[in-house]
């Protein structure tokens, strides 16, 4: 540095000492060589130096070893990336948010660092002025809100709780800790790790392997097991080597524990419905950092939210499994293939987990060479609909077997459903077809069609398709008088009846519905001679193409074809 510049800098230092010495904000000045030339009282207190002389005589390497500074994402921040150093390199850096560890208090602190150039009269750069604003309280509060808000969105976004807990663990690193793990009790009471996070992916792999080799036992006297048993937060601010020795199973285990670099540990329970179902563990590896009361409060709130989400997801999954088993018990386990007929089915229950109810179907031998083909739709969900689904199948089938007429079963259902109290009332539609061999007229067979509020089947013959049968009123509505109408058809070899639910015809693209005309067109497009499976596949493909993807409602297609 030339003489005039040095003189100007010396003058500036004296002026800064008088003007900035009492400011509340921390201010430092460094020369063009990078060495510190000035710090006001607020800066000395923030950086932990008793006097200005101690600060000015400290070597840059000593400063670096004394303070650990990081980017907001937890990765180390090189000294050359600080705004003051960048100003000395001729750059004009934006303010930088820096996280650093206060060695005296042991807590994580945050500072907004700004720098501007210091020039002499001829414009020569002679130094940089740094303004360090302590934003620890505001940043902690903002991070807490962000962690809890993101955790709430994540936990509500999916019923796959293991995946969402992994995301929650990543949210906690590095905002709360260097490591985060989540453990849950499984159905047998064993403790299973479901999530682990660290900023270094290699260390995550190491932790998973470590846990496989040394699983946590529910009988362990302390740590995760104790928190799950007792439901109380555990905070160990100083993990000494003596504690590691006491916890180790053997020398190899001890070596791996030491390799993890554990310094402080915070374990909070995951609670749901007044029961502990797991634990969230946070670990610090920086020996000069400790958990604060605010960290503990945030971790406990995170544990409460995660516990409630896991509990709800498990309840939903259990209910869905019960619904699936119950639904399967209400429908035929195998689609019969009556002699002289081909059958084909396409049935989609919308959603991963459905309330019991929705579509029903059956093909049943009702004696004397007759077969009942039944398709219906329960209007409702839950227990009442679940009770009605097998009732409709068995009542209509039994009546058909006894009298030969499905309408007798429909009359019984009408009376039973009308007698239900309003809160329990569930309605149903049904289309019933009774198939029987003809009266010796070649290969012709007879089909009697009766519909109760349900779309009529479509007759496919020689590559053409048309609807058949009258619709009639729904099951359970007050009797409007008179018998339900029927239609009798003679079916020749190759003729098919395609029964369906309104999930097919009501499939929508915007305000437009798929409708019966498109259904008939899809059947015709299958061509003359198409078999039963080809017919139902053609309609299903046409509906999916029309909707631009998967269907949005229960959808059922059932075809019976005379051989």
JOBELFEN-V248771 format. One record per residue. N is the residue number from 0. OMEGA is omega in radians with two decimals (999 if undefined). NEAR is the number of other C-alpha atoms within 10 Angstrom. Layout:
BEGIN
n={N:N}
omega={OMEGA:OMEGA}
near={NEAR:NEAR}
END
This chain:
BEGIN
n={0:1:2:3:4:5:6:7:8:9:10:11:12:13:14:15:16:17:18:19:20:21:22:23:24:25:26:27:28:29:30:31:32:33:34:35:36:37:38:39:40:41:42:43:44:45:46:47:48:49:50:51:52:53:54:55:56:57:58:59:60:61:62:63:64:65:66:67:68:69:70:71:72:73:74:75:76:77:78:79:80:81:82:83:84:85:86:87:88:89:90:91:92:93:94:95:96:97:98:99:100:101:102:103:104:105:106:107:108:109:110:111:112:113:114:115:116:117:118:119:120:121:122:123:124:125:126:127:128:129:130:131:132:133:134:135:136:137:138:139:140:141:142:143:144:145:146:147:148:149:150:151:152:153:154:155:156:157:158:159:160:161:162:163:164:165:166:167:168:169:170:171:172:173:174:175:176:177:178:179:180:181:182:183:184:185:186:187:188:189:190:191:192:193:194:195:196:197:198:199:200:201:202:203:204:205:206:207:208:209:210:211:212:213:214:215:216:217:218:219:220:221:222:223:224:225:226:227:228:229:230:231:232:233:234:235:236:237:238:239:240:241:242:243:244:245:246:247:248:249:250:251:252:253:254:255:256:257:258:259:260:261:262:263:264:265:266:267:268:269:270:271:272:273:274:275:276:277:278:279:280:281:282:283:284:285:286:287:288:289:290:291:292:293:294:295:296:297:298:299:300:301:302:303:304:305:306:307:308:309:310:311:312:313:314:315:316:317:318:319:320:321:322:323:324:325:326:327:328:329:330:331:332:333:334:335:336:337:338:339:340:341:342:343:344:345:346:347:348:349:350:351:352:353:354:355:356:357:358:359:360:361:362:363:364:365:366:367:368:369:370:371:372:373:374:375:376:377:378:379:380:381:382:383:384:385:386:387:388:389:390:391:392:393:394:395:396:397:398:399:400:401:402:403:404:405:406:407:408:409:410:411:412:413:414:415:416:417:418:419:420:421:422:423:424:425:426:427:428:429:430:431:432:433:434:435:436:437:438:439:440:441:442:443:444:445:446:447:448:449:450:451:452:453:454:455:456:457:458:459:460:461:462:463:464:465:466:467:468:469:470:471:472:473:474:475:476:477:478:479:480:481:482:483:484:485:486:487:488:489:490:491:492:493:494:495:496:497:498:499:500:501:502:503:504:505:506:507:508:509:510:511:512:513:514:515:516:517:518:519:520:521:522:523:524:525:526:527:528:529:530:531:532:533:534:535:536:537:538:539:540:541:542:543:544:545:546:547:548:549:550:551:552:553:554:555:556:557:558:559:560:561:562}
omega={-3.10:-3.03:-3.13:-3.13:3.14:3.13:3.13:-3.14:3.13:3.10:3.14:3.14:3.13:3.12:-3.14:-3.14:-3.14:-3.01:-2.98:-3.04:-3.07:3.13:3.11:3.12:3.11:-3.12:3.03:3.08:3.06:-3.13:-3.12:3.11:3.11:-3.12:-3.14:-3.12:-3.08:2.98:3.09:-3.03:-3.13:3.12:3.13:3.14:-3.12:-3.06:3.02:3.09:-3.12:-3.10:3.10:-3.13:3.10:-3.11:-3.06:-3.10:3.14:3.09:3.08:3.13:3.11:3.08:-3.12:-3.13:-3.10:-3.08:3.04:-3.09:-3.03:2.94:3.13:-3.13:3.08:3.12:-3.11:3.13:3.10:-3.10:-3.09:3.12:3.09:-3.06:-3.13:3.13:-3.13:3.07:3.14:3.08:3.11:-3.14:3.05:-3.00:3.00:3.05:-3.04:3.05:-3.06:3.00:-3.08:-3.10:3.08:-3.05:-3.12:-3.08:3.14:-3.10:3.08:-3.13:-3.11:3.12:3.01:-3.03:3.09:-3.13:3.07:-3.08:3.03:-3.07:3.08:-3.02:-3.13:3.07:3.13:3.11:-3.10:-3.14:3.12:3.07:3.14:3.04:-3.06:-3.13:3.11:-3.11:-3.06:-3.07:-3.12:-3.12:3.08:-3.14:3.14:3.12:3.11:3.12:-3.11:-3.13:-3.11:3.14:-3.14:3.10:3.13:3.12:-3.12:-3.09:3.14:-2.99:-3.05:3.04:3.04:-2.98:3.11:3.11:-3.12:3.09:3.06:3.11:3.09:3.11:3.12:3.09:-3.08:-3.12:0.08:-3.05:-3.10:-3.01:3.08:3.08:2.97:3.09:3.10:3.10:3.10:2.97:3.07:-3.06:3.13:-3.12:3.10:-3.12:-3.10:3.06:-3.13:-3.14:3.03:-3.10:3.04:-3.14:-3.14:-3.10:3.12:3.13:3.06:3.10:3.11:-3.11:3.13:3.11:3.12:-3.10:3.09:-3.12:-3.09:-3.12:3.08:3.10:3.11:-3.13:3.13:-3.03:-3.10:3.12:-3.07:-3.11:-3.13:3.13:3.13:3.12:-2.99:-3.11:-3.11:3.12:3.08:3.14:3.06:-3.05:-3.11:3.07:-3.11:3.10:3.10:3.10:3.12:3.12:-3.13:-3.09:-3.02:3.08:-3.11:-3.09:3.12:3.10:3.13:3.13:3.12:3.09:3.11:3.14:3.12:3.09:-3.09:3.12:3.10:-3.12:3.10:-3.13:-3.13:-3.11:2.94:-3.04:3.06:3.14:3.08:3.12:3.12:-3.11:-3.13:-3.12:3.04:-3.08:3.08:-3.08:3.01:3.10:3.11:-3.04:-3.12:3.14:3.13:3.09:3.10:3.09:3.11:3.09:-3.13:-3.13:3.13:3.13:-3.14:3.10:3.09:3.11:3.13:-3.11:3.14:3.12:3.13:-3.13:3.12:3.13:-3.14:3.13:3.13:3.10:-3.13:3.14:3.12:3.12:3.13:3.13:3.08:-3.14:-3.14:3.14:3.14:3.13:-3.14:-3.14:-3.08:-3.10:3.14:3.12:3.11:3.13:-3.12:3.05:-3.11:3.10:-3.13:-3.09:2.91:3.08:3.09:-3.05:2.90:-3.10:3.09:3.00:-2.99:3.03:-3.14:-3.11:-3.08:2.90:-3.13:-3.11:3.04:-3.00:3.00:3.09:3.11:2.91:-2.98:3.04:-3.13:3.01:3.10:3.11:-3.12:3.09:3.06:3.02:-3.02:3.00:-3.14:-3.13:3.09:-3.13:-3.10:3.14:3.02:-2.97:-3.11:3.11:3.13:3.14:-3.07:-3.04:3.12:-3.14:3.13:-3.11:-3.00:-3.14:-3.13:-3.14:-3.14:3.13:3.13:3.13:-3.08:-3.01:-3.09:-3.05:3.11:-3.09:3.08:3.06:3.11:3.11:3.11:3.13:3.09:-3.09:-3.12:-3.10:3.10:-3.10:3.14:3.04:-3.04:-3.12:-3.10:-3.01:3.08:3.13:-3.09:2.98:3.14:2.98:-3.09:3.08:3.06:-3.13:3.08:3.09:-3.12:-3.10:3.10:-3.11:3.12:-3.11:-3.11:3.06:-3.11:3.07:3.05:-3.03:3.05:-3.13:3.07:3.12:-3.05:3.08:-3.11:3.10:3.07:3.08:3.10:-3.08:3.07:3.09:3.07:-3.12:3.09:3.10:-3.14:2.96:3.07:-3.07:-3.11:-3.09:3.13:3.00:3.09:3.07:3.12:-3.08:3.12:3.13:3.08:3.12:2.96:-3.11:3.08:3.05:3.11:3.13:2.96:-3.08:3.11:3.12:-3.14:3.10:3.13:2.96:3.13:3.10:-3.04:3.04:-3.06:3.00:3.07:-3.04:-3.13:3.07:-2.92:2.87:-3.01:3.13:-3.07:-3.14:3.14:2.99:-3.10:-3.11:3.11:3.10:3.13:3.13:3.12:3.10:3.11:-3.13:3.10:3.04:3.09:3.10:3.13:-3.14:-3.02:-3.12:3.13:-3.13:-3.10:3.11:3.14:3.13:-3.13:-3.14:3.14:3.13:-3.14:3.10:-3.13:-3.09:-3.09:3.14:-3.09:-3.14:-3.10:-3.11:2.99:-3.13:-3.09:3.04:3.14:-3.13:2.99:-3.04:3.09:3.14:999}
near={12:8:8:13:18:14:13:14:21:13:11:15:16:11:12:17:14:10:11:18:18:12:12:12:17:23:24:23:25:22:20:22:11:15:15:19:20:24:28:23:23:20:25:19:13:15:18:14:16:11:13:15:12:11:19:16:12:13:13:14:9:10:13:12:10:15:14:18:23:18:15:16:12:18:13:13:16:12:16:11:13:20:24:29:21:19:23:23:12:10:13:14:16:12:14:17:20:21:25:22:21:21:17:10:12:15:16:22:19:24:18:16:21:20:25:20:21:20:17:16:9:8:9:15:20:21:25:25:21:23:21:23:19:19:16:17:11:11:17:18:13:11:17:21:13:14:22:19:12:15:23:16:12:19:24:15:11:13:16:13:22:17:14:23:25:18:18:27:26:21:20:25:21:19:19:25:27:19:26:27:24:27:25:24:18:12:7:6:11:15:22:18:20:18:22:25:27:22:15:11:10:9:15:18:14:12:19:16:12:15:13:11:10:12:13:17:13:17:11:12:12:13:20:26:22:19:22:27:18:11:19:14:20:19:16:15:17:15:16:12:14:8:10:16:16:10:16:16:11:10:10:10:17:16:13:14:17:15:9:15:14:20:20:22:22:23:28:28:33:30:23:19:10:8:14:20:23:28:31:30:25:27:25:24:17:16:16:19:23:25:21:15:9:13:17:19:13:19:25:22:15:23:24:18:18:29:27:17:24:24:18:17:18:15:12:14:16:13:15:17:14:15:20:17:12:15:21:12:11:22:16:14:9:8:15:15:13:17:9:12:18:18:21:20:20:15:17:16:19:15:11:8:16:18:20:26:26:26:26:23:29:21:24:22:17:19:13:10:11:19:21:24:22:25:25:28:27:22:15:19:14:13:13:17:23:21:14:20:23:17:14:24:22:15:18:23:26:17:19:24:19:13:12:17:20:26:21:18:20:25:19:16:22:19:15:12:21:17:12:12:9:9:7:13:15:22:21:26:24:29:27:31:27:23:26:19:18:15:10:8:10:9:15:19:20:18:23:18:24:29:31:23:20:25:24:26:27:22:23:27:22:13:16:16:21:18:18:19:21:20:21:20:18:18:27:23:16:12:14:8:6:6:10:16:14:18:13:15:16:16:24:18:16:20:24:27:26:26:27:29:27:20:23:25:18:18:23:20:12:7:6:11:16:20:15:18:13:16:24:19:17:21:28:21:16:18:16:15:15:22:21:24:17:16:27:27:18:18:24:21:13:19:27:16:12:18:18:11:10:13:22:16:17:20:23:25:23:26:26:26:25:22:16}
END
